[in-house]
Amino acid sequence: MTADAAVGARDGDPPAFAVQSLGCRVNQYESRALAGALAGAGWREVAIGDAPHVIVNVCAVTEKGSRKARRLVRRLCRAAPRRRLYVMGCATARDRAAYLALPQVRAVVPPPARDGLARIIAGCAGGAAPRSFGSRTRAYVKIQDGCSRRCTYCIVPLLRGPSRSRSADEIAEECRALIAGGVAEIWIVGTHLDEWEGGLPALLDRIGPLFDGVSARVRLGSIGMDALDAPLLAAAARHAGLCRHFHLSLQSGSERIRRRMGRRCGLGEIRARIARCRAALPGVMFTGDILVGFPGEEEEDFAATAALCREIGFLKMHVFPFSPRPGTPAADFAGRPSAAETASRCARLAALERELFAAQAGALVGRILAVVVERAGEVAEGLAAEYVRVRFAPGAVRTGSIVRVGVEDLRQGFLWGAIVA
């Protein structure tokens, strides 16, 4: 059934909606929170093609992300002229007029006012914890919003405001409810986790015991290099339920470019923190964010970044080109590399990533890994605590369980193995 048909055909049924989320895990969390509020008000969630009411949560971290969001909203409008659309998220501030120019768009809500969108749509209160993430295997818990750091390239503080933290008790209760509901892996997410008011070590000590003796584990989302300190490592070592994997917001391995970016941690300290982490948590894996083509980046700066990525031994890297965001200092910086040079550097890092993945994932062959089962067909598949995808013969497993897999091989980008007792 098309959305146009659904608008006219469901007058006696509960209202139907769909949510489309773009961008980061914080956006995904907020989208699921809104879906939970609407479901609590008696609305039912359906496939986007059948939904007369569609909420789009848009991202503004890069210009490419903003363009993607605008194209999606326009496409949804063309597909069903009677559909009602609601736009929320970071890209609403800059693109508000463009969205409101579309007759199907009923509201455009920036991040600080997002909890009011449930009232606009259904007359119910927002701000509730998400009820479902569409899967029993993974869920997100947002611990803070906003950022007070003001890196020169980042627009997020302008859109989401300064850092605000949720209480440890509220976070723990949300984790407890998700574990009771059968979620196997919880990601702790936020706009800038390092700025959680009580400090990440204290938070891990608060929620860590919730994962003792249960079939669930917890993973931190992205953290800055300066968060990878001795107290965090000590807390991580105390709690076996924390995945030995950190996603690091590195951005650059050039001391000069890091200063221009407004990054706080120097290269010497970065190397020392990585070494201490490997010593405290044997077998730890690192993934990271790398920004390429920042204004002033010369070949030697890029070479320093590639060298540091190799030294850290990233398992995976999220490599993205610099995108000037209006209102940020870096948008006016001179010396930006050409588009061709930036693309070449991104491609070179992609090649390095493939090399590093082969080395880091290959080192796991012969080990026994704890894997969350995400698919249990003819070949089962899941995610290891080390953040590597694993395939294996399914046996008597169920989706959402955690099984021990003896790794036998690395091929086609996956670890392959068999369940062990």
C-alpha positions in Angstrom: 0.0 0.0 0.0 1.3 3.5 -0.9 1.5 6.3 1.7 -1.2 8.2 -0.3 -3.5 5.2 -0.1 -2.7 4.7 3.6 -3.6 8.3 4.4 -7.1 7.7 3.1 -7.5 4.1 4.2 -6.6 4.2 7.8 -9.1 6.6 9.2 -10.4 4.1 11.7 -7.0 2.6 12.6 -4.3 3.8 14.9 -2.1 6.4 13.1 0.9 5.0 11.4 4.4 6.4 11.2 8.0 5.7 10.1 11.3 7.1 11.2 14.4 7.5 9.0 17.6 8.4 10.8 20.8 9.7 9.2 24.2 10.2 10.7 25.5 9.3 14.1 24.4 6.8 16.8 23.1 9.8 18.9 20.7 10.5 16.0 19.7 6.8 16.0 19.1 6.9 19.7 16.9 10.0 19.5 15.0 8.6 16.6 14.2 5.4 18.6 13.2 7.5 21.6 10.7 9.4 19.5 9.4 6.2 18.0 8.9 4.9 21.5 6.9 8.0 22.6 4.6 7.7 19.5 4.1 4.0 20.2 3.2 4.8 23.8 0.6 7.2 22.5 -1.0 4.4 20.5 0.6 5.0 17.1 2.0 2.1 15.1 5.4 2.0 13.3 5.3 0.7 9.7 7.6 0.5 6.7 8.4 3.9 5.3 6.6 3.1 2.0 3.4 2.6 4.0 3.7 5.5 6.4 1.5 8.6 6.1 3.6 10.3 8.7 7.4 10.2 8.3 10.0 11.6 10.7 13.5 12.3 9.2 16.4 12.8 11.6 19.0 14.7 9.6 22.8 15.1 10.0 24.9 18.3 9.4 28.5 17.1 10.3 29.5 17.4 6.6 28.0 19.2 3.6 27.6 15.8 1.9 25.4 14.7 4.8 23.3 17.8 4.6 22.8 17.3 0.8 21.9 13.6 1.4 19.3 14.7 3.9 17.7 17.3 1.6 17.6 14.8 -1.3 15.9 12.2 1.0 13.2 14.6 2.2 12.5 15.8 -1.4 12.3 12.2 -2.6 9.8 11.2 0.2 7.7 14.2 -0.8 7.6 13.3 -4.5 6.8 9.6 -3.7 3.6 10.5 -1.8 2.2 14.0 -2.1 -0.2 13.5 0.7 2.4 12.3 3.1 3.2 14.4 6.2 6.8 14.9 7.0 8.6 16.1 10.1 12.3 17.0 10.1 14.5 16.9 13.2 18.2 16.9 13.9 21.4 18.9 13.4 20.8 19.9 9.8 17.6 21.7 10.6 19.2 25.0 11.6 20.9 25.8 8.3 18.3 24.1 6.0 15.1 25.1 7.9 13.8 27.4 5.1 14.4 24.8 2.4 12.5 22.1 4.3 9.6 24.4 5.2 9.3 25.3 1.5 8.0 21.8 0.9 4.3 21.7 1.4 4.3 18.2 3.0 6.8 19.3 5.7 4.7 20.1 8.8 7.5 20.9 11.3 11.3 21.4 11.4 12.7 20.9 14.9 16.3 21.6 15.9 18.1 19.4 18.4 17.3 21.5 21.6 13.5 21.2 20.9 13.4 17.6 19.6 11.4 16.3 22.7 8.6 18.6 21.6 8.2 16.9 18.3 6.1 14.0 19.8 3.7 16.6 21.1 3.5 18.3 17.6 2.8 15.0 15.9 0.7 13.1 18.4 0.0 15.4 21.4 2.1 13.2 23.7 5.2 13.9 25.8 8.6 13.1 24.4 11.9 12.5 26.2 11.2 8.9 27.0 13.9 6.2 26.8 13.8 4.1 23.5 11.6 1.1 23.8 13.1 -0.8 20.9 16.0 -0.6 18.4 14.5 -2.9 15.9 16.8 -5.7 17.0 17.4 -7.7 20.2 21.2 -7.7 19.6 22.2 -4.1 20.0 21.0 -0.9 21.7 22.3 2.6 22.4 22.2 4.5 25.7 22.8 8.2 25.4 24.6 9.7 28.4 25.1 13.3 27.4 24.4 15.8 24.6 26.2 18.8 23.3 29.9 19.7 23.4 31.9 22.5 25.0 35.2 21.9 23.2 34.8 24.0 20.1 37.3 22.3 17.7 37.8 24.7 14.8 36.2 22.5 12.2 33.2 21.2 14.1 29.7 22.6 13.8 28.1 20.4 16.4 28.5 22.7 19.4 26.8 25.5 17.5 23.8 23.2 16.8 23.5 21.1 20.0 24.9 23.6 22.5 27.2 23.0 25.5 27.5 19.6 27.1 24.7 18.4 29.3 24.8 15.1 31.2 22.2 12.5 32.3 22.5 11.2 35.8 24.3 7.9 36.5 21.1 6.5 38.1 19.1 7.2 35.0 21.7 5.7 32.7 22.0 2.6 34.9 18.2 2.1 35.0 18.0 2.3 31.2 20.8 -0.2 30.8 19.1 -2.5 33.3 15.8 -2.4 31.4 17.6 -3.1 28.1 19.4 -6.1 29.6 16.1 -7.4 31.0 14.6 -7.0 27.5 17.2 -9.3 26.0 19.6 -6.9 24.5 23.0 -8.5 24.1 25.2 -5.4 23.5 24.7 -1.8 24.7 26.7 1.1 23.2 27.3 4.1 25.5 26.9 7.1 23.1 26.9 10.9 23.3 27.9 13.9 21.4 31.2 14.0 23.3 31.4 11.2 25.9 34.6 12.7 27.4 32.4 15.5 28.9 30.0 13.3 30.9 29.8 15.2 34.1 30.9 12.4 36.5 33.7 11.1 34.3 33.7 7.9 32.3 35.6 5.9 34.9 32.9 6.6 37.5 30.2 5.7 35.0 31.9 2.4 34.2 32.1 1.6 37.9 28.4 2.4 38.2 27.1 0.3 35.3 29.8 -2.3 35.0 28.4 -4.6 37.7 25.1 -4.7 35.7 26.9 -6.8 33.1 28.4 -9.3 35.5 27.0 -12.8 35.2 24.5 -11.9 32.4 24.5 -12.6 28.6 25.2 -8.9 27.8 28.1 -6.6 27.3 28.7 -2.9 27.1 30.8 -0.9 24.6 31.9 2.8 24.6 31.2 4.9 21.6 33.8 7.4 20.3 36.1 9.0 22.8 38.9 11.6 22.5 42.5 10.7 22.9 42.7 12.6 26.2 39.9 10.4 27.7 42.1 7.3 27.3 43.8 8.0 30.6 44.9 5.9 33.6 41.6 6.1 35.5 39.6 4.9 32.5 42.0 2.0 31.9 41.8 1.0 35.5 38.0 1.1 35.4 38.0 -0.9 32.1 40.2 -3.6 33.6 37.8 -3.9 36.6 34.8 -4.8 34.4 34.9 -7.9 32.2 31.6 -6.9 30.6 33.3 -3.9 28.8 34.4 -4.7 25.3 38.1 -4.3 24.8 37.7 -2.0 21.9 37.9 1.8 21.8 36.9 4.1 18.9 39.3 7.0 19.0 38.6 10.5 17.6 42.2 11.0 16.3 41.5 13.2 13.3 45.2 13.9 12.5 48.6 12.7 13.3 50.3 16.0 12.5 51.2 18.1 15.5 50.8 21.3 13.5 47.4 20.3 12.1 46.2 19.1 15.4 46.9 22.6 16.9 45.0 24.2 14.0 42.1 21.9 14.6 42.0 22.7 18.3 42.8 19.2 19.4 44.2 19.0 22.9 46.4 15.8 23.1 50.0 16.0 21.6 51.6 13.2 19.7 53.9 12.2 22.5 51.0 11.8 24.9 48.9 9.9 22.3 51.7 7.4 21.9 52.1 7.0 25.7 48.3 6.5 26.2 48.2 3.9 23.5 51.1 2.0 25.0 49.5 2.2 28.5 46.2 0.9 27.1 47.8 -2.1 25.4 49.6 -2.9 28.6 46.5 -2.6 30.8 44.1 -4.4 28.4 46.0 -7.1 26.4 44.3 -7.7 23.1 42.5 -4.3 22.9 41.5 -3.2 19.5 41.3 0.4 18.2 39.2 2.0 15.5 39.3 5.7 14.7 38.1 8.8 12.9 40.6 10.5 10.5 39.9 13.9 8.9 41.8 14.4 5.6 42.3 17.7 3.7 42.2 20.1 6.6 43.3 23.6 5.6 47.1 23.8 5.6 47.6 20.1 5.4 50.7 19.4 3.4 52.1 16.1 2.2 54.3 15.8 5.3 51.3 16.3 7.6 49.4 13.6 5.8 52.4 11.3 6.0 52.6 11.9 9.8 48.9 10.9 10.0 49.4 7.7 8.0 52.4 6.9 10.1 50.6 7.3 13.4 47.6 5.2 12.1 50.1 2.5 11.3 51.8 2.8 14.7 48.4 2.6 16.6 47.4 -0.3 14.4 43.8 0.6 13.7 41.5 -2.3 12.9 39.2 0.1 11.0 39.3 3.8 10.2 36.4 6.2 9.4 38.2 8.4 6.9 36.3 11.5 5.7 37.4 14.7 3.8 37.3 18.1 5.4 34.0 19.8 4.9 33.9 23.6 5.7 30.9 24.2 7.9 29.5 27.8 8.0 30.1 29.5 11.4 33.2 27.5 12.3 36.7 29.1 12.3 38.1 26.5 9.9 35.6 27.4 7.2 37.7 30.6 6.7 41.1 29.0 7.0 43.4 29.3 3.9 45.5 26.6 2.3 42.9 23.9 1.8 44.3 21.0 -0.4 42.7 20.5 -3.8 39.8 18.1 -4.1 41.9 15.8 -6.2 44.7 15.7 -3.5 42.2 15.2 -0.7 40.6 12.3 -2.6 44.0 10.7 -3.3 44.9 10.9 0.4 41.6 9.3 1.4 42.2 6.5 -1.1 45.7 6.0 0.4 44.3 5.7 3.9 41.7 3.3 2.6 44.5 1.1 1.3 46.3 1.4 4.6 43.1 0.4 6.4 42.9 -2.8 4.4 46.5 -3.6 5.3 46.0 -2.9 9.0 42.8 -4.9 9.1 44.5 -7.9 7.6 47.2 -7.6 10.3 45.0 -6.9 13.3 42.1 -9.2 12.5 44.6 -11.9 11.3 46.2 -11.8 14.8 42.9 -13.1 16.2 43.1 -16.4 14.2 43.5 -19.2 16.7 41.8 -17.3 19.5 38.4 -17.9 21.1 36.1 -14.8 20.8 32.8 -13.9 22.4 30.4 -13.2 19.5 26.9 -11.7 19.6 24.8 -13.7 17.1 23.1 -11.4 14.6 22.2 -13.9 12.0 21.6 -17.7 12.4 20.9 -19.0 8.9 23.0 -21.5 6.9 26.0 -19.5 8.0 25.8 -17.7 11.3 27.2 -14.2 11.7 27.9 -11.9 14.5 30.1 -9.2 16.1 33.0 -10.0 18.4 33.8 -7.9 21.4 36.9 -6.9 19.5 34.7 -5.3 16.8 35.4 -7.8 14.1 32.6 -9.6 12.2 32.7 -13.4 12.6 31.0 -16.1 10.5 30.6 -19.7 11.7 28.4 -22.8 11.4 25.2 -22.0 13.3 24.6 -25.0 15.4 22.0 -24.6 18.1 22.3 -20.8 18.4 19.7 -18.1 18.6 19.9 -14.5 17.4 20.9 -12.2 20.3 22.8 -14.8 22.2 26.6 -14.6 22.9 28.6 -17.6 21.8 32.2 -18.6 22.0 33.8 -19.0 18.6 37.2 -20.5 17.9 38.6 -18.6 15.0 40.2 -20.6 12.2 40.7 -18.3 9.3 40.4 -14.7 7.9 39.0 -14.3 4.5 36.7 -12.0 2.5 36.8 -9.5 5.3 35.4 -11.9 8.0 36.9 -14.1 10.6 35.7 -17.7 10.2 35.4 -20.4 12.9 33.3 -22.8 14.8 31.5 -22.7 18.1 33.4 -24.1 21.1 31.9 -25.4 24.3 
